[in-house]
Every structure is written in structure tokens, then in C-alpha cells.
Amino acid sequence: MDATKIECPDCGGHKELAPQTEIGQLLNCADCGARLEVLSLSPLNIGHAPQIEEDFGE
Ligand SMILES: [Zn+2]
């Protein structure tokens, strides 16, 4: 099986993405604890999950 691999933008650690992963799904990096969000699947794009209590400064 070709499990999709993603790379944590914080620590660079790799983890596998479940086949049924959907856009907007939240993930936790097991290595650094970063909260990640699936931004798109094709191409695969992983970003930081929005932090509700933080000001993005936009
Ligand atoms: Zn990480």
C-alpha cells in the first residue's frame, strides 16, 4: 500500500496520513506536538492548524 507521507512543518518529522484523511482534518505531530491541518490533498499541503487564542496579525 502506498501510505501518504507528510512532513511536519515544525520539526520535519515524517508521519503517515490515513487513507481517509479529508481536507481540514486536524493532526498532531507525535514528535513536537504541533497542531497541523490538512490544507489540500492534491497536491498534499499541510499547514499549522489555526490557533484560536492567537492573533494572526492580518
Ligand atoms: Zn513536528
N, CA, C, O and the ligand as a Tripos MOL2 file, in Angstrom:
@<TRIPOS>MOLECULE
protein
  233   231    59     0     0
PROTEIN
NO_CHARGES

@<TRIPOS>ATOM
      1 N           0.8390   -1.2020    0.0000 N.3       1 MET1
      2 CA          0.0000    0.0000    0.0000 C.3       1 MET1
      3 C           0.8730    1.2500    0.0000 C.2       1 MET1
      4 O           1.9670    1.2590    0.5630 O.2       1 MET1
      5 N           0.3880    2.2720   -0.6190 N.am      2 ASP2
      6 CA          1.1830    3.4970   -0.6740 C.3       2 ASP2
      7 C           0.6000    4.5270    0.2800 C.2       2 ASP2
      8 O          -0.1640    5.4090   -0.1130 O.2       2 ASP2
      9 N           0.9770    4.3930    1.5240 N.am      3 ALA3
     10 CA          0.5300    5.3530    2.5190 C.3       3 ALA3
     11 C           1.1240    6.7210    2.2060 C.2       3 ALA3
     12 O           2.2920    6.8420    1.8350 O.2       3 ALA3
     13 N           0.3010    7.7350    2.3620 N.am      4 THR4
     14 CA          0.7710    9.0810    2.0970 C.3       4 THR4
     15 C           1.6170    9.5820    3.2560 C.2       4 THR4
     16 O           1.1980    9.5230    4.4120 O.2       4 THR4
     17 N           2.7860   10.0670    2.9470 N.am      5 LYS5
     18 CA          3.6710   10.5940    3.9770 C.3       5 LYS5
     19 C           3.5950   12.1160    3.9880 C.2       5 LYS5
     20 O           3.5870   12.7710    2.9460 O.2       5 LYS5
     21 N           3.5400   12.6390    5.1770 N.am      6 ILE6
     22 CA          3.5780   14.0880    5.3000 C.3       6 ILE6
     23 C           4.7690   14.4760    6.1640 C.2       6 ILE6
     24 O           5.3070   13.6640    6.9170 O.2       6 ILE6
     25 N           5.1630   15.7300    6.0380 N.am      7 GLU7
     26 CA          6.2990   16.2200    6.8070 C.3       7 GLU7
     27 C           5.8350   17.3520    7.7010 C.2       7 GLU7
     28 O           5.1950   18.2970    7.2390 O.2       7 GLU7
     29 N           6.1560   17.2580    8.9710 N.am      8 CYS8
     30 CA          5.7700   18.2950    9.9130 C.3       8 CYS8
     31 C           6.5230   19.5820    9.5930 C.2       8 CYS8
     32 O           7.7510   19.5650    9.5050 O.2       8 CYS8
     33 N           5.8120   20.7030    9.4180 N.am      9 PRO9
     34 CA          6.4750   21.9700    9.1010 C.3       9 PRO9
     35 C           7.2920   22.5150   10.2700 C.2       9 PRO9
     36 O           8.1190   23.4070   10.0860 O.2       9 PRO9
     37 N           7.0690   21.9960   11.4420 N.am     10 ASP10
     38 CA          7.7940   22.4790   12.6110 C.3      10 ASP10
     39 C           9.1010   21.7340   12.8280 C.2      10 ASP10
     40 O          10.1610   22.3500   12.9400 O.2      10 ASP10
     41 N           9.0270   20.4140   12.8880 N.am     11 CYS11
     42 CA         10.2040   19.6410   13.2520 C.3      11 CYS11
     43 C          10.7320   18.8060   12.0960 C.2      11 CYS11
     44 O          11.8050   18.2120   12.1990 O.2      11 CYS11
     45 N           9.9870   18.7540   10.9940 N.am     12 GLY12
     46 CA         10.4570   17.9940    9.8510 C.3      12 GLY12
     47 C          10.2390   16.5010    9.9990 C.2      12 GLY12
     48 O          10.6570   15.7190    9.1450 O.2      12 GLY12
     49 N           9.5900   16.1070   11.0760 N.am     13 GLY13
     50 CA          9.3320   14.6790   11.2870 C.3      13 GLY13
     51 C           8.3030   14.1670   10.2980 C.2      13 GLY13
     52 O           7.4020   14.8970    9.8840 O.2      13 GLY13
     53 N           8.4440   12.9270    9.9320 N.am     14 HIS14
     54 CA          7.5230   12.3340    8.9780 C.3      14 HIS14
     55 C           6.4810   11.4850    9.6860 C.2      14 HIS14
     56 O           6.7600   10.8300   10.6900 O.2      14 HIS14
     57 N           5.3060   11.5130    9.1500 N.am     15 LYS15
     58 CA          4.2680   10.6330    9.6490 C.3      15 LYS15
     59 C           3.3710   10.2310    8.4940 C.2      15 LYS15
     60 O           3.3750   10.8660    7.4400 O.2      15 LYS15
     61 N           2.6090    9.1850    8.6980 N.am     16 GLU16
     62 CA          1.7510    8.7090    7.6300 C.3      16 GLU16
     63 C           0.3520    9.2830    7.7730 C.2      16 GLU16
     64 O          -0.1710    9.4650    8.8730 O.2      16 GLU16
     65 N          -0.2210    9.5550    6.6310 N.am     17 LEU17
     66 CA         -1.5550   10.1110    6.6010 C.3      17 LEU17
     67 C          -2.5540    8.9890    6.3270 C.2      17 LEU17
     68 O          -2.3610    8.1840    5.4150 O.2      17 LEU17
     69 N          -3.5960    8.9450    7.1050 N.am     18 ALA18
     70 CA         -4.5990    7.8950    6.9120 C.3      18 ALA18
     71 C          -5.2590    8.0530    5.5420 C.2      18 ALA18
     72 O          -5.4520    9.1750    5.0740 O.2      18 ALA18
     73 N          -5.6040    6.9370    4.9000 N.am     19 PRO19
     74 CA         -6.1830    6.9850    3.5490 C.3      19 PRO19
     75 C          -7.4690    7.7940    3.4840 C.2      19 PRO19
     76 O          -7.7870    8.3760    2.4470 O.2      19 PRO19
     77 N          -8.2020    7.8330    4.5750 N.am     20 GLN20
     78 CA         -9.4900    8.5260    4.5460 C.3      20 GLN20
     79 C          -9.3810    9.9800    5.0140 C.2      20 GLN20
     80 O         -10.3850   10.6240    5.3170 O.2      20 GLN20
     81 N          -8.1570   10.4790    5.0670 N.am     21 THR21
     82 CA         -7.9540   11.8500    5.5140 C.3      21 THR21
     83 C          -8.6940   12.8410    4.6190 C.2      21 THR21
     84 O          -8.7140   12.7010    3.3960 O.2      21 THR21
     85 N          -9.2950   13.8330    5.2460 N.am     22 GLU22
     86 CA        -10.0460   14.8280    4.4930 C.3      22 GLU22
     87 C          -9.4380   16.2000    4.6940 C.2      22 GLU22
     88 O          -8.7120   16.4450    5.6570 O.2      22 GLU22
     89 N          -9.7490   17.0910    3.7630 N.am     23 ILE23
     90 CA         -9.2850   18.4680    3.8920 C.3      23 ILE23
     91 C          -9.8790   19.0940    5.1530 C.2      23 ILE23
     92 O         -11.0680   18.9510    5.4350 O.2      23 ILE23
     93 N          -9.0350   19.7820    5.8930 N.am     24 GLY24
     94 CA         -9.4840   20.4180    7.1200 C.3      24 GLY24
     95 C          -9.2900   19.5500    8.3410 C.2      24 GLY24
     96 O          -9.5240   19.9920    9.4650 O.2      24 GLY24
     97 N          -8.8630   18.3140    8.1290 N.am     25 GLN25
     98 CA         -8.6370   17.4210    9.2580 C.3      25 GLN25
     99 C          -7.4520   17.8950   10.0800 C.2      25 GLN25
    100 O          -6.4380   18.3320    9.5350 O.2      25 GLN25
    101 N          -7.5860   17.8080   11.3720 N.am     26 LEU26
    102 CA         -6.5220   18.2320   12.2670 C.3      26 LEU26
    103 C          -5.6680   17.0420   12.6770 C.2      26 LEU26
    104 O          -6.1700   15.9460   12.9280 O.2      26 LEU26
    105 N          -4.3680   17.2890   12.7380 N.am     27 LEU27
    106 CA         -3.4270   16.2400   13.1070 C.3      27 LEU27
    107 C          -2.5310   16.7650   14.2120 C.2      27 LEU27
    108 O          -2.3350   17.9720   14.3520 O.2      27 LEU27
    109 N          -1.9990   15.8620   14.9800 N.am     28 ASN28
    110 CA         -0.9950   16.2310   15.9690 C.3      28 ASN28
    111 C           0.3120   15.5460   15.6280 C.2      28 ASN28
    112 O           0.3520   14.3370   15.4020 O.2      28 ASN28
    113 N           1.3770   16.3210   15.5920 N.am     29 CYS29
    114 CA          2.6840   15.7300   15.3490 C.3      29 CYS29
    115 C           3.1250   15.0100   16.6170 C.2      29 CYS29
    116 O           3.1510   15.5870   17.7040 O.2      29 CYS29
    117 N           3.4730   13.7330   16.4490 N.am     30 ALA30
    118 CA          3.8570   12.9480   17.6130 C.3      30 ALA30
    119 C           5.2310   13.3570   18.1350 C.2      30 ALA30
    120 O           5.5730   13.0830   19.2860 O.2      30 ALA30
    121 N           6.0120   14.0100   17.2850 N.am     31 ASP31
    122 CA          7.3760   14.3580   17.6680 C.3      31 ASP31
    123 C           7.4510   15.6720   18.4390 C.2      31 ASP31
    124 O           8.1250   15.7500   19.4660 O.2      31 ASP31
    125 N           6.7670   16.7000   17.9540 N.am     32 CYS32
    126 CA          6.8970   18.0090   18.5870 C.3      32 CYS32
    127 C           5.5740   18.5140   19.1460 C.2      32 CYS32
    128 O           5.5380   19.5400   19.8250 O.2      32 CYS32
    129 N           4.4860   17.8000   18.8660 N.am     33 GLY33
    130 CA          3.2040   18.1840   19.4130 C.3      33 GLY33
    131 C           2.5090   19.3000   18.6620 C.2      33 GLY33
    132 O           1.4970   19.8270   19.1240 O.2      33 GLY33
    133 N           3.0440   19.6650   17.5060 N.am     34 ALA34
    134 CA          2.4360   20.7350   16.7280 C.3      34 ALA34
    135 C           1.0500   20.3310   16.2420 C.2      34 ALA34
    136 O           0.8000   19.1710   15.9140 O.2      34 ALA34
    137 N           0.1580   21.3160   16.2050 N.am     35 ARG35
    138 CA         -1.1730   21.0520   15.6670 C.3      35 ARG35
    139 C          -1.1570   21.3990   14.1910 C.2      35 ARG35
    140 O          -0.8400   22.5260   13.8110 O.2      35 ARG35
    141 N          -1.4970   20.4390   13.3740 N.am     36 LEU36
    142 CA         -1.4240   20.6090   11.9350 C.3      36 LEU36
    143 C          -2.7940   20.4180   11.3180 C.2      36 LEU36
    144 O          -3.6630   19.7380   11.8650 O.2      36 LEU36
    145 N          -2.9580   21.0420   10.1570 N.am     37 GLU37
    146 CA         -4.2270   20.9290    9.4500 C.3      37 GLU37
    147 C          -3.9660   20.5620    8.0010 C.2      37 GLU37
    148 O          -3.0340   21.0740    7.3810 O.2      37 GLU37
    149 N          -4.7870   19.6800    7.4680 N.am     38 VAL38
    150 CA         -4.6850   19.3140    6.0630 C.3      38 VAL38
    151 C          -5.3280   20.4280    5.2370 C.2      38 VAL38
    152 O          -6.5400   20.6400    5.2870 O.2      38 VAL38
    153 N          -4.4910   21.1330    4.4790 N.am     39 LEU39
    154 CA         -4.9880   22.2690    3.7020 C.3      39 LEU39
    155 C          -5.5000   21.8370    2.3380 C.2      39 LEU39
    156 O          -6.4820   22.3830    1.8340 O.2      39 LEU39
    157 N          -4.8390   20.8640    1.7490 N.am     40 SER40
    158 CA         -5.2920   20.3300    0.4740 C.3      40 SER40
    159 C          -4.7080   18.9370    0.3040 C.2      40 SER40
    160 O          -3.7200   18.5780    0.9440 O.2      40 SER40
    161 N          -5.3320   18.1660   -0.5630 N.am     41 LEU41
    162 CA         -4.8970   16.7850   -0.7470 C.3      41 LEU41
    163 C          -4.1900   16.5720   -2.0800 C.2      41 LEU41
    164 O          -3.3770   15.6580   -2.2150 O.2      41 LEU41
    165 N          -4.4920   17.3980   -3.0480 N.am     42 SER42
    166 CA         -3.8670   17.2360   -4.3570 C.3      42 SER42
    167 C          -3.5470   18.5950   -4.9520 C.2      42 SER42
    168 O          -4.4200   19.1980   -5.5760 O.2      42 SER42
    169 N          -2.3270   19.1040   -4.7860 N.am     43 PRO43
    170 CA         -1.2260   18.4260   -4.1050 C.3      43 PRO43
    171 C          -1.3950   18.4670   -2.5890 C.2      43 PRO43
    172 O          -2.1130   19.3050   -2.0440 O.2      43 PRO43
    173 N          -0.7280   17.5580   -1.9430 N.am     44 LEU44
    174 CA         -0.8300   17.4870   -0.4920 C.3      44 LEU44
    175 C          -0.1590   18.7070    0.1400 C.2      44 LEU44
    176 O           0.9880   19.0340   -0.1640 O.2      44 LEU44
    177 N          -0.8880   19.3540    1.0050 N.am     45 ASN45
    178 CA         -0.3560   20.5500    1.6570 C.3      45 ASN45
    179 C          -0.7720   20.5500    3.1170 C.2      45 ASN45
    180 O          -1.9610   20.5270    3.4360 O.2      45 ASN45
    181 N           0.2070   20.5740    3.9910 N.am     46 ILE46
    182 CA         -0.0540   20.5500    5.4200 C.3      46 ILE46
    183 C           0.4120   21.8590    6.0330 C.2      46 ILE46
    184 O           1.5250   22.3110    5.7630 O.2      46 ILE46
    185 N          -0.4180   22.4630    6.8430 N.am     47 GLY47
    186 CA         -0.0450   23.7100    7.4910 C.3      47 GLY47
    187 C          -0.3790   23.6550    8.9610 C.2      47 GLY47
    188 O          -0.8580   22.6430    9.4740 O.2      47 GLY47
    189 N          -0.1190   24.7550    9.6260 N.am     48 HIS48
    190 CA         -0.4340   24.8200   11.0450 C.3      48 HIS48
    191 C          -1.9340   25.0050   11.2320 C.2      48 HIS48
    192 O          -2.5680   25.7820   10.5190 O.2      48 HIS48
    193 N          -2.4820   24.2990   12.1780 N.am     49 ALA49
    194 CA         -3.8850   24.4880   12.4950 C.3      49 ALA49
    195 C          -4.0650   25.8630   13.1190 C.2      49 ALA49
    196 O          -3.1920   26.3350   13.8470 O.2      49 ALA49
    197 N          -5.1900   26.5070   12.8380 N.am     50 PRO50
    198 CA         -5.4330   27.8210   13.4170 C.3      50 PRO50
    199 C          -5.4690   27.7690   14.9240 C.2      50 PRO50
    200 O          -6.0730   26.8750   15.5180 O.2      50 PRO50
    201 N          -4.8170   28.7350   15.5340 N.am     51 GLN51
    202 CA         -4.8010   28.8110   16.9930 C.3      51 GLN51
    203 C          -5.8000   29.8680   17.4170 C.2      51 GLN51
    204 O          -5.6040   31.0620   17.1950 O.2      51 GLN51
    205 N          -6.8640   29.4070   18.0250 N.am     52 ILE52
    206 CA         -8.0000   30.2830   18.2930 C.3      52 ILE52
    207 C          -7.6110   31.4750   19.1520 C.2      52 ILE52
    208 O          -8.1040   32.5830   18.9450 O.2      52 ILE52
    209 N          -6.7330   31.2490   20.1060 N.am     53 GLU53
    210 CA         -6.4300   32.3120   21.0610 C.3      53 GLU53
    211 C          -5.2730   33.2120   20.6250 C.2      53 GLU53
    212 O          -4.8520   34.1000   21.3650 O.2      53 GLU53
    213 N          -4.7650   32.9700   19.4160 N.am     54 GLU54
    214 CA         -3.6400   33.7850   18.9620 C.3      54 GLU54
    215 C          -4.0880   34.7800   17.9070 C.2      54 GLU54
    216 O          -5.0140   34.5240   17.1390 O.2      54 GLU54
    217 N          -3.4270   35.8950   17.8860 N.am     55 ASP55
    218 CA         -3.6910   36.9200   16.8940 C.3      55 ASP55
    219 C          -2.7980   36.6850   15.6970 C.2      55 ASP55
    220 O          -1.5740   36.6640   15.8280 O.2      55 ASP55
    221 N          -3.3890   36.5120   14.5490 N.am     56 PHE56
    222 CA         -2.5930   36.2340   13.3640 C.3      56 PHE56
    223 C          -1.9410   37.4930   12.8090 C.2      56 PHE56
    224 O          -1.0190   37.4130   11.9970 O.2      56 PHE56
    225 N          -2.4150   38.6500   13.2440 N.am     57 GLY57
    226 CA         -1.7880   39.9040   12.8090 C.3      57 GLY57
    227 C          -2.0770   40.2420   11.3690 C.2      57 GLY57
    228 O          -1.2560   40.8730   10.7030 O.2      57 GLY57
    229 N          -3.2250   39.8370   10.8770 N.am     58 GLU58
    230 CA         -3.5170   40.1330    9.4890 C.3      58 GLU58
    231 C          -4.4100   41.3600    9.3630 C.2      58 GLU58
    232 O          -4.7600   41.7570    8.2510 O.2      58 GLU58
    233 ZN          6.5890   18.0730   14.4450 Zn       59 ZN59
@<TRIPOS>BOND
     1     1     2 1
     2     2     3 1
     3     3     4 2
     4     3     5 am
     5     5     6 1
     6     6     7 1
     7     7     8 2
     8     7     9 am
     9     9    10 1
    10    10    11 1
    11    11    12 2
    12    11    13 am
    13    13    14 1
    14    14    15 1
    15    15    16 2
    16    15    17 am
    17    17    18 1
    18    18    19 1
    19    19    20 2
    20    19    21 am
    21    21    22 1
    22    22    23 1
    23    23    24 2
    24    23    25 am
    25    25    26 1
    26    26    27 1
    27    27    28 2
    28    27    29 am
    29    29    30 1
    30    30    31 1
    31    31    32 2
    32    31    33 am
    33    33    34 1
    34    34    35 1
    35    35    36 2
    36    35    37 am
    37    37    38 1
    38    38    39 1
    39    39    40 2
    40    39    41 am
    41    41    42 1
    42    42    43 1
    43    43    44 2
    44    43    45 am
    45    45    46 1
    46    46    47 1
    47    47    48 2
    48    47    49 am
    49    49    50 1
    50    50    51 1
    51    51    52 2
    52    51    53 am
    53    53    54 1
    54    54    55 1
    55    55    56 2
    56    55    57 am
    57    57    58 1
    58    58    59 1
    59    59    60 2
    60    59    61 am
    61    61    62 1
    62    62    63 1
    63    63    64 2
    64    63    65 am
    65    65    66 1
    66    66    67 1
    67    67    68 2
    68    67    69 am
    69    69    70 1
    70    70    71 1
    71    71    72 2
    72    71    73 am
    73    73    74 1
    74    74    75 1
    75    75    76 2
    76    75    77 am
    77    77    78 1
    78    78    79 1
    79    79    80 2
    80    79    81 am
    81    81    82 1
    82    82    83 1
    83    83    84 2
    84    83    85 am
    85    85    86 1
    86    86    87 1
    87    87    88 2
    88    87    89 am
    89    89    90 1
    90    90    91 1
    91    91    92 2
    92    91    93 am
    93    93    94 1
    94    94    95 1
    95    95    96 2
    96    95    97 am
    97    97    98 1
    98    98    99 1
    99    99   100 2
   100    99   101 am
   101   101   102 1
   102   102   103 1
   103   103   104 2
   104   103   105 am
   105   105   106 1
   106   106   107 1
   107   107   108 2
   108   107   109 am
   109   109   110 1
   110   110   111 1
   111   111   112 2
   112   111   113 am
   113   113   114 1
   114   114   115 1
   115   115   116 2
   116   115   117 am
   117   117   118 1
   118   118   119 1
   119   119   120 2
   120   119   121 am
   121   121   122 1
   122   122   123 1
   123   123   124 2
   124   123   125 am
   125   125   126 1
   126   126   127 1
   127   127   128 2
   128   127   129 am
   129   129   130 1
   130   130   131 1
   131   131   132 2
   132   131   133 am
   133   133   134 1
   134   134   135 1
   135   135   136 2
   136   135   137 am
   137   137   138 1
   138   138   139 1
   139   139   140 2
   140   139   141 am
   141   141   142 1
   142   142   143 1
   143   143   144 2
   144   143   145 am
   145   145   146 1
   146   146   147 1
   147   147   148 2
   148   147   149 am
   149   149   150 1
   150   150   151 1
   151   151   152 2
   152   151   153 am
   153   153   154 1
   154   154   155 1
   155   155   156 2
   156   155   157 am
   157   157   158 1
   158   158   159 1
   159   159   160 2
   160   159   161 am
   161   161   162 1
   162   162   163 1
   163   163   164 2
   164   163   165 am
   165   165   166 1
   166   166   167 1
   167   167   168 2
   168   167   169 am
   169   169   170 1
   170   170   171 1
   171   171   172 2
   172   171   173 am
   173   173   174 1
   174   174   175 1
   175   175   176 2
   176   175   177 am
   177   177   178 1
   178   178   179 1
   179   179   180 2
   180   179   181 am
   181   181   182 1
   182   182   183 1
   183   183   184 2
   184   183   185 am
   185   185   186 1
   186   186   187 1
   187   187   188 2
   188   187   189 am
   189   189   190 1
   190   190   191 1
   191   191   192 2
   192   191   193 am
   193   193   194 1
   194   194   195 1
   195   195   196 2
   196   195   197 am
   197   197   198 1
   198   198   199 1
   199   199   200 2
   200   199   201 am
   201   201   202 1
   202   202   203 1
   203   203   204 2
   204   203   205 am
   205   205   206 1
   206   206   207 1
   207   207   208 2
   208   207   209 am
   209   209   210 1
   210   210   211 1
   211   211   212 2
   212   211   213 am
   213   213   214 1
   214   214   215 1
   215   215   216 2
   216   215   217 am
   217   217   218 1
   218   218   219 1
   219   219   220 2
   220   219   221 am
   221   221   222 1
   222   222   223 1
   223   223   224 2
   224   223   225 am
   225   225   226 1
   226   226   227 1
   227   227   228 2
   228   227   229 am
   229   229   230 1
   230   230   231 1
   231   231   232 2
@<TRIPOS>SUBSTRUCTURE
     1 MET1         2 RESIDUE 1 A MET
     2 ASP2         6 RESIDUE 1 A ASP
     3 ALA3        10 RESIDUE 1 A ALA
     4 THR4        14 RESIDUE 1 A THR
     5 LYS5        18 RESIDUE 1 A LYS
     6 ILE6        22 RESIDUE 1 A ILE
     7 GLU7        26 RESIDUE 1 A GLU
     8 CYS8        30 RESIDUE 1 A CYS
     9 PRO9        34 RESIDUE 1 A PRO
    10 ASP10       38 RESIDUE 1 A ASP
    11 CYS11       42 RESIDUE 1 A CYS
    12 GLY12       46 RESIDUE 1 A GLY
    13 GLY13       50 RESIDUE 1 A GLY
    14 HIS14       54 RESIDUE 1 A HIS
    15 LYS15       58 RESIDUE 1 A LYS
    16 GLU16       62 RESIDUE 1 A GLU
    17 LEU17       66 RESIDUE 1 A LEU
    18 ALA18       70 RESIDUE 1 A ALA
    19 PRO19       74 RESIDUE 1 A PRO
    20 GLN20       78 RESIDUE 1 A GLN
    21 THR21       82 RESIDUE 1 A THR
    22 GLU22       86 RESIDUE 1 A GLU
    23 ILE23       90 RESIDUE 1 A ILE
    24 GLY24       94 RESIDUE 1 A GLY
    25 GLN25       98 RESIDUE 1 A GLN
    26 LEU26      102 RESIDUE 1 A LEU
    27 LEU27      106 RESIDUE 1 A LEU
    28 ASN28      110 RESIDUE 1 A ASN
    29 CYS29      114 RESIDUE 1 A CYS
    30 ALA30      118 RESIDUE 1 A ALA
    31 ASP31      122 RESIDUE 1 A ASP
    32 CYS32      126 RESIDUE 1 A CYS
    33 GLY33      130 RESIDUE 1 A GLY
    34 ALA34      134 RESIDUE 1 A ALA
    35 ARG35      138 RESIDUE 1 A ARG
    36 LEU36      142 RESIDUE 1 A LEU
    37 GLU37      146 RESIDUE 1 A GLU
    38 VAL38      150 RESIDUE 1 A VAL
    39 LEU39      154 RESIDUE 1 A LEU
    40 SER40      158 RESIDUE 1 A SER
    41 LEU41      162 RESIDUE 1 A LEU
    42 SER42      166 RESIDUE 1 A SER
    43 PRO43      170 RESIDUE 1 A PRO
    44 LEU44      174 RESIDUE 1 A LEU
    45 ASN45      178 RESIDUE 1 A ASN
    46 ILE46      182 RESIDUE 1 A ILE
    47 GLY47      186 RESIDUE 1 A GLY
    48 HIS48      190 RESIDUE 1 A HIS
    49 ALA49      194 RESIDUE 1 A ALA
    50 PRO50      198 RESIDUE 1 A PRO
    51 GLN51      202 RESIDUE 1 A GLN
    52 ILE52      206 RESIDUE 1 A ILE
    53 GLU53      210 RESIDUE 1 A GLU
    54 GLU54      214 RESIDUE 1 A GLU
    55 ASP55      218 RESIDUE 1 A ASP
    56 PHE56      222 RESIDUE 1 A PHE
    57 GLY57      226 RESIDUE 1 A GLY
    58 GLU58      230 RESIDUE 1 A GLU
    59 ZN59       233 GROUP 0 **** ****
